Amino acid sequence: MISPSSVAGVKKIMYAFSSLNDLGQIITSNGGFEEVTKSGLYLILGTVSAAQGAIFRDDGARSRLVVLAHKGVDGATSFRLSLHDGDAEALVDAPGVVEIRRAPQNLNSFISHNGATLTALRAALMVPLRVGGNLVGLMTVGARFSGGDYTDDDLQILAMMSQQLSVGLSNHQLFQSLQKKAEENRALYEDLQDIYNDTVRAFAAAIDAKDRYTQGHSDRVARYAVAIAEELGLPQDEVEALRLGGLLHDIGKITVDTSIIRKNSVLTDRELLEMHRHPTVGFDILSKINFPWGDLSALTRHHHEKVDGNGYPDGIRGEDLLLGARIIALADAFDAMTTDRPYRKQISLQETLREIRRCVGTQFDPRVAKTLFQVIEKELTGRSRKPAIIPSLREKFDSQRIREILQEVHDDCGYPGMA
Ligand SMILES: [Fe+2]
Protein backbone atom coordinates (compact mmCIF):
# COMPACT_ATOMS: atom_id res chain seq x y z
CA MET A 1 0.00 0.00 0.00
CA ILE A 2 1.04 3.58 -0.47
CA SER A 3 2.09 4.91 2.96
CA PRO A 4 0.03 7.86 4.23
CA SER A 5 2.87 8.91 6.49
CA SER A 6 2.52 12.60 5.80
CA VAL A 7 0.12 15.16 4.36
CA ALA A 8 2.07 14.91 1.14
CA GLY A 9 1.61 11.14 1.22
CA VAL A 10 -2.17 11.47 1.65
CA LYS A 11 -2.31 13.98 -1.19
CA LYS A 12 -0.34 11.58 -3.34
CA ILE A 13 -2.75 8.74 -2.56
CA MET A 14 -5.72 10.93 -3.47
CA TYR A 15 -4.02 12.08 -6.66
CA ALA A 16 -3.13 8.49 -7.53
CA PHE A 17 -6.72 7.28 -7.03
CA SER A 18 -8.03 10.21 -9.01
CA SER A 19 -5.57 9.35 -11.82
CA LEU A 20 -6.54 5.71 -11.61
CA ASN A 21 -10.18 6.70 -12.00
CA ASP A 22 -9.30 8.97 -14.95
CA LEU A 23 -7.31 6.17 -16.54
CA GLY A 24 -10.28 3.80 -16.20
CA GLN A 25 -12.50 6.33 -17.93
CA ILE A 26 -9.95 6.91 -20.70
CA ILE A 27 -9.50 3.19 -21.35
CA THR A 28 -13.22 2.47 -21.46
CA SER A 29 -13.99 5.52 -23.64
CA ASN A 30 -15.09 5.20 -27.25
CA GLY A 31 -12.08 7.04 -28.68
CA GLY A 32 -9.68 5.51 -31.20
CA PHE A 33 -7.49 2.96 -29.44
CA GLU A 34 -4.19 4.70 -30.23
CA GLU A 35 -5.56 8.03 -28.97
CA VAL A 36 -6.86 6.32 -25.81
CA THR A 37 -3.49 4.68 -25.17
CA LYS A 38 -1.67 7.96 -25.72
CA SER A 39 -3.98 9.75 -23.24
CA GLY A 40 -3.41 6.91 -20.76
CA LEU A 41 0.38 7.19 -21.12
CA TYR A 42 0.33 10.96 -20.64
CA LEU A 43 -1.80 10.56 -17.51
CA ILE A 44 0.47 7.86 -16.05
CA LEU A 45 3.65 9.84 -16.78
CA GLY A 46 2.04 12.96 -15.28
CA THR A 47 1.06 11.05 -12.15
CA VAL A 48 4.65 9.98 -11.44
CA SER A 49 6.21 13.18 -12.84
CA ALA A 50 8.14 11.47 -15.64
CA ALA A 51 9.16 13.25 -18.84
CA GLN A 52 9.51 10.30 -21.19
CA GLY A 53 7.77 7.03 -21.69
CA ALA A 54 6.39 4.60 -24.21
CA ILE A 55 3.80 1.83 -24.41
CA PHE A 56 4.56 -1.23 -26.52
CA ARG A 57 2.20 -4.02 -27.48
CA ASP A 58 2.62 -7.53 -28.76
CA ASP A 59 2.00 -7.33 -32.51
CA GLY A 60 0.79 -10.91 -32.69
CA ALA A 61 4.09 -12.36 -33.93
CA ARG A 62 5.12 -13.11 -30.32
CA SER A 63 8.71 -12.23 -31.20
CA ARG A 64 8.61 -8.48 -30.76
CA LEU A 65 6.79 -5.58 -29.17
CA VAL A 66 5.86 -2.53 -31.23
CA VAL A 67 5.27 1.05 -30.11
CA LEU A 68 1.67 2.03 -29.52
CA ALA A 69 2.20 5.42 -27.84
CA HIS A 70 5.20 7.46 -26.72
CA LYS A 71 6.07 10.77 -25.15
CA GLY A 72 9.21 12.86 -25.01
CA VAL A 73 11.32 10.73 -27.41
CA ASP A 74 11.85 11.75 -31.04
CA GLY A 75 11.36 9.08 -33.68
CA ALA A 76 10.07 6.46 -31.23
CA THR A 77 7.21 5.51 -33.57
CA SER A 78 9.41 2.96 -35.34
CA PHE A 79 10.96 1.51 -32.16
CA ARG A 80 10.71 -2.23 -31.58
CA LEU A 81 11.66 -4.43 -28.64
CA SER A 82 12.63 -7.94 -29.67
CA LEU A 83 11.60 -10.97 -27.62
CA HIS A 84 14.08 -13.83 -27.64
CA ASP A 85 13.45 -17.25 -26.14
CA GLY A 86 12.50 -16.92 -22.47
CA ASP A 87 12.06 -13.11 -22.54
CA ALA A 88 8.25 -13.16 -22.45
CA GLU A 89 8.28 -15.64 -19.54
CA ALA A 90 10.85 -13.54 -17.67
CA LEU A 91 8.71 -10.42 -18.12
CA VAL A 92 5.58 -12.28 -16.96
CA ASP A 93 7.42 -13.41 -13.80
CA ALA A 94 9.02 -10.01 -13.15
CA PRO A 95 7.90 -7.63 -10.34
CA GLY A 96 5.12 -5.14 -11.21
CA VAL A 97 7.69 -2.45 -11.95
CA VAL A 98 11.32 -3.17 -12.86
CA GLU A 99 14.07 -0.64 -12.24
CA ILE A 100 16.32 -1.31 -15.20
CA ARG A 101 19.58 -0.82 -13.33
CA ARG A 102 18.40 -3.23 -10.59
CA ALA A 103 16.61 -5.73 -12.83
CA PRO A 104 16.36 -9.41 -11.87
CA GLN A 105 18.98 -11.58 -13.52
CA ASN A 106 16.57 -13.37 -15.85
CA LEU A 107 15.81 -10.01 -17.53
CA ASN A 108 19.45 -9.27 -18.30
CA SER A 109 19.26 -10.87 -21.71
CA PHE A 110 16.15 -8.86 -22.70
CA ILE A 111 17.70 -5.61 -21.45
CA SER A 112 20.98 -6.40 -23.16
CA HIS A 113 19.70 -7.12 -26.68
CA ASN A 114 17.26 -4.17 -26.48
CA GLY A 115 19.88 -1.92 -24.86
CA ALA A 116 20.09 0.62 -27.68
CA THR A 117 16.30 1.06 -27.81
CA LEU A 118 15.93 1.36 -24.03
CA THR A 119 18.73 3.94 -23.98
CA ALA A 120 17.10 5.91 -26.82
CA LEU A 121 13.85 5.84 -24.82
CA ARG A 122 15.81 7.04 -21.77
CA ALA A 123 13.99 4.27 -19.90
CA ALA A 124 14.59 4.06 -16.16
CA LEU A 125 11.69 1.69 -15.46
CA MET A 126 10.02 -1.15 -17.33
CA VAL A 127 6.46 -2.11 -16.50
CA PRO A 128 5.44 -5.47 -18.02
CA LEU A 129 1.77 -5.41 -19.10
CA ARG A 130 0.24 -8.81 -18.33
CA VAL A 131 -3.17 -10.39 -18.19
CA GLY A 132 -3.87 -13.93 -17.01
CA GLY A 133 -0.22 -14.95 -17.14
CA ASN A 134 0.28 -13.62 -20.68
CA LEU A 135 2.44 -10.72 -21.77
CA VAL A 136 0.32 -8.23 -23.72
CA GLY A 137 2.81 -5.35 -23.81
CA LEU A 138 5.35 -3.31 -21.93
CA MET A 139 5.59 0.28 -20.71
CA THR A 140 8.85 2.13 -20.31
CA VAL A 141 9.12 5.16 -18.04
CA GLY A 142 11.98 7.68 -18.14
CA ALA A 143 13.62 9.44 -15.22
CA ARG A 144 11.70 11.77 -12.94
CA PHE A 145 11.45 15.44 -13.92
CA SER A 146 13.06 16.40 -10.66
CA GLY A 147 15.81 13.79 -10.85
CA GLY A 148 16.38 11.28 -8.09
CA ASP A 149 14.97 7.81 -7.57
CA TYR A 150 11.33 6.85 -7.77
CA THR A 151 9.80 6.18 -4.36
CA ASP A 152 8.09 2.92 -3.44
CA ASP A 153 4.79 4.81 -3.63
CA ASP A 154 5.57 5.84 -7.22
CA LEU A 155 6.31 2.23 -8.11
CA GLN A 156 3.06 1.03 -6.52
CA ILE A 157 1.04 3.70 -8.34
CA LEU A 158 2.68 2.66 -11.60
CA ALA A 159 1.94 -1.00 -10.91
CA MET A 160 -1.74 -0.26 -10.21
CA MET A 161 -2.17 1.93 -13.26
CA SER A 162 -0.40 -0.58 -15.47
CA GLN A 163 -2.97 -3.23 -14.49
CA GLN A 164 -5.76 -1.11 -15.94
CA LEU A 165 -3.66 -0.48 -19.01
CA SER A 166 -3.00 -4.21 -19.40
CA VAL A 167 -6.71 -5.04 -19.29
CA GLY A 168 -7.45 -2.30 -21.86
CA LEU A 169 -4.70 -3.60 -24.13
CA SER A 170 -5.81 -7.19 -23.74
CA ASN A 171 -9.44 -6.33 -24.48
CA HIS A 172 -8.37 -4.47 -27.58
CA GLN A 173 -6.28 -7.42 -28.76
CA LEU A 174 -9.21 -9.77 -28.14
CA PHE A 175 -11.51 -7.45 -30.04
CA GLN A 176 -9.04 -7.23 -32.92
CA SER A 177 -8.62 -11.00 -33.11
CA LEU A 178 -12.42 -11.43 -33.02
CA GLN A 179 -12.74 -8.87 -35.79
CA LYS A 180 -10.05 -10.70 -37.78
CA LYS A 181 -11.84 -14.01 -37.22
CA ALA A 182 -15.17 -12.51 -38.26
CA GLU A 183 -13.50 -11.07 -41.37
CA GLU A 184 -11.91 -14.46 -42.18
CA ASN A 185 -15.26 -16.19 -41.69
CA ARG A 186 -16.98 -13.65 -43.93
CA ALA A 187 -14.34 -14.15 -46.66
CA LEU A 188 -14.68 -17.94 -46.25
CA TYR A 189 -18.47 -17.67 -46.54
CA GLU A 190 -18.13 -15.55 -49.69
CA ASP A 191 -15.69 -18.09 -51.17
CA LEU A 192 -18.13 -20.90 -50.40
CA GLN A 193 -20.96 -18.87 -51.88
CA ASP A 194 -18.90 -18.34 -55.06
CA ILE A 195 -18.06 -22.05 -55.26
CA TYR A 196 -21.74 -22.88 -54.72
CA ASN A 197 -22.88 -20.46 -57.43
CA ASP A 198 -20.17 -21.65 -59.84
CA THR A 199 -21.23 -25.28 -59.23
CA VAL A 200 -24.88 -24.52 -59.90
CA ARG A 201 -23.94 -22.57 -63.04
CA ALA A 202 -21.72 -25.42 -64.20
CA PHE A 203 -24.69 -27.79 -63.80
CA ALA A 204 -26.92 -25.39 -65.72
CA ALA A 205 -24.32 -25.11 -68.50
CA ALA A 206 -24.04 -28.92 -68.62
CA ILE A 207 -27.83 -29.17 -69.04
CA ASP A 208 -27.89 -26.54 -71.78
CA ALA A 209 -24.87 -28.09 -73.54
CA LYS A 210 -27.00 -31.10 -74.52
CA ASP A 211 -28.94 -28.87 -76.84
CA ARG A 212 -27.17 -26.26 -78.94
CA TYR A 213 -30.49 -24.44 -79.35
CA THR A 214 -30.87 -23.85 -75.66
CA GLN A 215 -27.47 -22.32 -74.88
CA GLY A 216 -28.01 -19.95 -71.97
CA HIS A 217 -31.64 -21.08 -71.55
CA SER A 218 -31.31 -21.89 -67.84
CA ASP A 219 -29.55 -18.58 -67.20
CA ARG A 220 -32.32 -16.63 -68.93
CA VAL A 221 -35.10 -18.56 -67.17
CA ALA A 222 -33.41 -17.72 -63.86
CA ARG A 223 -33.23 -14.05 -64.87
CA TYR A 224 -36.94 -13.87 -65.87
CA ALA A 225 -38.04 -15.80 -62.75
CA VAL A 226 -36.06 -13.48 -60.45
CA ALA A 227 -37.48 -10.39 -62.18
CA ILE A 228 -41.06 -11.67 -61.74
CA ALA A 229 -40.42 -12.66 -58.12
CA GLU A 230 -38.92 -9.26 -57.28
CA GLU A 231 -41.76 -7.44 -59.00
CA LEU A 232 -44.18 -9.52 -56.91
CA GLY A 233 -42.25 -8.40 -53.81
CA LEU A 234 -41.39 -11.94 -52.69
CA PRO A 235 -38.92 -12.28 -49.76
CA GLN A 236 -35.22 -12.50 -50.64
CA ASP A 237 -34.93 -16.23 -49.81
CA GLU A 238 -37.78 -17.04 -52.21
CA VAL A 239 -36.16 -14.90 -54.91
CA GLU A 240 -32.92 -16.82 -54.39
CA ALA A 241 -34.80 -20.14 -54.57
CA LEU A 242 -36.27 -19.02 -57.91
CA ARG A 243 -32.84 -18.02 -59.23
CA LEU A 244 -31.52 -21.51 -58.43
CA GLY A 245 -34.77 -23.10 -59.60
CA GLY A 246 -34.41 -21.29 -62.93
CA LEU A 247 -30.85 -22.51 -63.30
CA LEU A 248 -31.65 -26.13 -62.37
CA HIS A 249 -35.24 -26.68 -63.55
CA ASP A 250 -34.18 -28.86 -66.51
CA ILE A 251 -31.50 -30.82 -64.64
CA GLY A 252 -33.48 -34.03 -65.32
CA LYS A 253 -32.66 -33.64 -69.04
CA ILE A 254 -29.18 -34.90 -68.24
CA THR A 255 -30.63 -38.42 -68.43
CA VAL A 256 -32.64 -37.81 -71.62
CA ASP A 257 -31.03 -39.12 -74.81
CA THR A 258 -29.33 -36.25 -76.69
CA SER A 259 -30.82 -37.44 -80.00
CA ILE A 260 -34.30 -36.87 -78.56
CA ILE A 261 -33.41 -33.43 -77.21
CA ARG A 262 -31.92 -32.37 -80.56
CA LYS A 263 -34.55 -33.98 -82.78
CA ASN A 264 -35.97 -31.43 -85.23
CA SER A 265 -39.16 -33.28 -86.06
CA VAL A 266 -42.18 -34.45 -84.12
CA LEU A 267 -41.29 -36.81 -81.26
CA THR A 268 -42.72 -40.31 -81.23
CA ASP A 269 -44.88 -41.38 -78.28
CA ARG A 270 -41.92 -43.24 -76.75
CA GLU A 271 -39.63 -40.23 -77.18
CA LEU A 272 -42.25 -37.91 -75.73
CA LEU A 273 -42.60 -40.19 -72.73
CA GLU A 274 -38.84 -40.13 -72.27
CA MET A 275 -38.75 -36.34 -72.56
CA HIS A 276 -41.64 -35.94 -70.12
CA ARG A 277 -39.68 -37.83 -67.47
CA HIS A 278 -37.22 -34.96 -66.97
CA PRO A 279 -39.21 -33.10 -64.24
CA THR A 280 -39.47 -36.24 -62.07
CA VAL A 281 -35.83 -37.20 -62.72
CA GLY A 282 -34.86 -33.63 -61.74
CA PHE A 283 -36.99 -33.96 -58.61
CA ASP A 284 -35.24 -37.23 -57.70
CA ILE A 285 -31.81 -35.62 -58.15
CA LEU A 286 -32.54 -32.40 -56.25
CA SER A 287 -34.61 -33.92 -53.43
CA LYS A 288 -31.40 -35.56 -52.19
CA ILE A 289 -29.77 -32.14 -51.71
CA ASN A 290 -30.63 -30.01 -48.70
CA PHE A 291 -30.85 -26.51 -50.22
CA PRO A 292 -30.98 -23.61 -47.77
CA TRP A 293 -33.60 -21.77 -49.83
CA GLY A 294 -37.03 -23.10 -50.68
CA ASP A 295 -38.01 -26.46 -52.10
CA LEU A 296 -36.05 -26.58 -55.36
CA SER A 297 -36.98 -30.19 -56.03
CA ALA A 298 -40.70 -29.25 -56.04
CA LEU A 299 -40.06 -26.28 -58.37
CA THR A 300 -38.25 -28.60 -60.76
CA ARG A 301 -40.93 -31.31 -60.60
CA HIS A 302 -43.75 -28.89 -61.39
CA HIS A 303 -42.27 -26.55 -63.99
CA HIS A 304 -44.35 -28.19 -66.77
CA GLU A 305 -47.63 -28.13 -64.86
CA LYS A 306 -50.46 -25.90 -66.14
CA VAL A 307 -52.93 -23.98 -63.99
CA ASP A 308 -55.89 -25.82 -65.63
CA GLY A 309 -54.43 -29.15 -64.48
CA ASN A 310 -53.43 -30.33 -67.97
CA GLY A 311 -49.68 -30.23 -67.38
CA TYR A 312 -47.33 -32.98 -66.26
CA PRO A 313 -46.21 -34.98 -64.30
CA ASP A 314 -48.91 -34.58 -61.60
CA GLY A 315 -51.66 -32.50 -63.22
CA ILE A 316 -51.80 -30.08 -60.26
CA ARG A 317 -54.07 -27.12 -60.90
CA GLY A 318 -54.50 -23.48 -59.85
CA GLU A 319 -53.42 -22.36 -56.42
CA ASP A 320 -52.48 -25.93 -55.46
CA LEU A 321 -49.47 -25.40 -57.68
CA LEU A 322 -46.54 -23.72 -55.92
CA LEU A 323 -46.28 -20.03 -56.83
CA GLY A 324 -42.57 -20.60 -57.60
CA ALA A 325 -43.46 -23.40 -60.04
CA ARG A 326 -46.01 -21.12 -61.75
CA ILE A 327 -43.28 -18.48 -62.11
CA ILE A 328 -40.67 -20.89 -63.52
CA ALA A 329 -43.30 -22.36 -65.90
CA LEU A 330 -43.95 -18.93 -67.40
CA ALA A 331 -40.26 -17.93 -67.48
CA ASP A 332 -39.46 -21.24 -69.20
CA ALA A 333 -42.22 -20.81 -71.81
CA PHE A 334 -41.30 -17.16 -72.39
CA ASP A 335 -37.71 -18.15 -73.20
CA ALA A 336 -38.80 -21.12 -75.31
CA MET A 337 -40.99 -18.83 -77.44
CA THR A 338 -38.41 -16.09 -77.87
CA THR A 339 -35.49 -18.35 -78.90
CA ASP A 340 -34.97 -20.75 -81.81
CA ARG A 341 -35.81 -24.40 -81.15
CA PRO A 342 -34.89 -27.50 -83.19
CA TYR A 343 -38.49 -27.86 -84.31
CA ARG A 344 -39.32 -24.19 -85.01
CA LYS A 345 -37.92 -20.67 -85.24
CA GLN A 346 -38.42 -18.14 -82.47
CA ILE A 347 -41.50 -15.97 -82.57
CA SER A 348 -41.46 -12.20 -82.10
CA LEU A 349 -41.88 -10.58 -78.70
CA GLN A 350 -45.25 -9.20 -79.85
CA GLU A 351 -46.46 -12.70 -80.78
CA THR A 352 -45.03 -14.11 -77.54
CA LEU A 353 -46.98 -11.61 -75.46
CA ARG A 354 -50.16 -12.40 -77.39
CA GLU A 355 -49.57 -16.12 -76.93
CA ILE A 356 -49.02 -15.73 -73.17
CA ARG A 357 -52.14 -13.62 -72.95
CA ARG A 358 -54.08 -16.31 -74.88
CA CYS A 359 -52.91 -18.97 -72.44
CA VAL A 360 -53.59 -17.04 -69.23
CA GLY A 361 -55.92 -19.07 -67.03
CA THR A 362 -55.20 -22.33 -68.87
CA GLN A 363 -51.40 -22.69 -69.02
CA PHE A 364 -50.31 -19.64 -67.05
CA ASP A 365 -51.24 -18.07 -63.75
CA PRO A 366 -52.93 -14.67 -64.41
CA ARG A 367 -51.09 -12.85 -61.61
CA VAL A 368 -47.70 -14.18 -62.71
CA ALA A 369 -48.41 -13.31 -66.36
CA LYS A 370 -49.52 -9.80 -65.43
CA THR A 371 -46.34 -9.38 -63.41
CA LEU A 372 -44.17 -10.37 -66.38
CA PHE A 373 -46.04 -7.84 -68.51
CA GLN A 374 -45.44 -5.19 -65.86
CA VAL A 375 -41.70 -5.97 -65.82
CA ILE A 376 -41.55 -5.65 -69.62
CA GLU A 377 -43.62 -2.49 -69.59
CA LYS A 378 -41.33 -0.90 -66.99
CA GLU A 379 -38.30 -1.87 -69.03
CA LEU A 380 -39.86 -0.46 -72.16
CA THR A 381 -40.64 2.90 -70.59
CA GLY A 382 -37.29 3.12 -68.80
CA ARG A 383 -38.95 2.98 -65.39
CA SER A 384 -37.16 -0.16 -64.27
CA ARG A 385 -34.34 0.30 -61.78
CA LYS A 386 -33.21 -3.31 -62.20
CA PRO A 387 -30.82 -4.75 -64.82
CA ALA A 388 -32.70 -5.37 -68.09
CA ILE A 389 -34.11 -8.88 -68.51
CA ILE A 390 -34.38 -8.43 -72.27
CA PRO A 391 -31.17 -6.72 -73.46
CA SER A 392 -31.74 -3.83 -75.92
CA LEU A 393 -35.52 -4.24 -75.62
CA ARG A 394 -36.24 -0.72 -76.78
CA GLU A 395 -33.75 -0.84 -79.67
CA LYS A 396 -34.63 -4.32 -80.93
CA PHE A 397 -38.39 -4.20 -80.81
CA ASP A 398 -41.22 -1.97 -81.92
CA SER A 399 -41.85 -0.25 -78.60
CA GLN A 400 -45.09 1.34 -79.74
CA ARG A 401 -46.51 -1.99 -80.91
CA ILE A 402 -45.53 -3.75 -77.69
CA ARG A 403 -47.04 -1.00 -75.60
CA GLU A 404 -50.27 -1.33 -77.56
CA ILE A 405 -50.35 -5.06 -76.82
CA LEU A 406 -49.61 -4.46 -73.18
CA GLN A 407 -52.41 -1.87 -73.13
CA GLU A 408 -54.80 -4.43 -74.66
CA VAL A 409 -53.81 -6.93 -71.97
CA HIS A 410 -54.30 -4.25 -69.37
CA ASP A 411 -57.76 -3.50 -70.70
CA ASP A 412 -58.55 -7.22 -70.46
CA CYS A 413 -56.98 -7.95 -67.14
CA GLY A 414 -56.63 -4.53 -65.54
CA TYR A 415 -53.12 -5.07 -64.27
CA PRO A 416 -51.72 -2.05 -62.49
CA GLY A 417 -48.83 0.10 -63.59
CA MET A 418 -49.79 0.98 -67.19
CA ALA A 419 -49.64 4.61 -68.26
FE1 LIG B 1 -38.35 -28.46 -68.82
Boltz pocket constraint, residues with backbone or C-beta under 6 A from the ligand:
constraints:
  - pocket:
      binder: B
      contacts: [[A, 249], [A, 250], [A, 278], [A, 303], [A, 304], [A, 332]]
      max_distance: 6.0
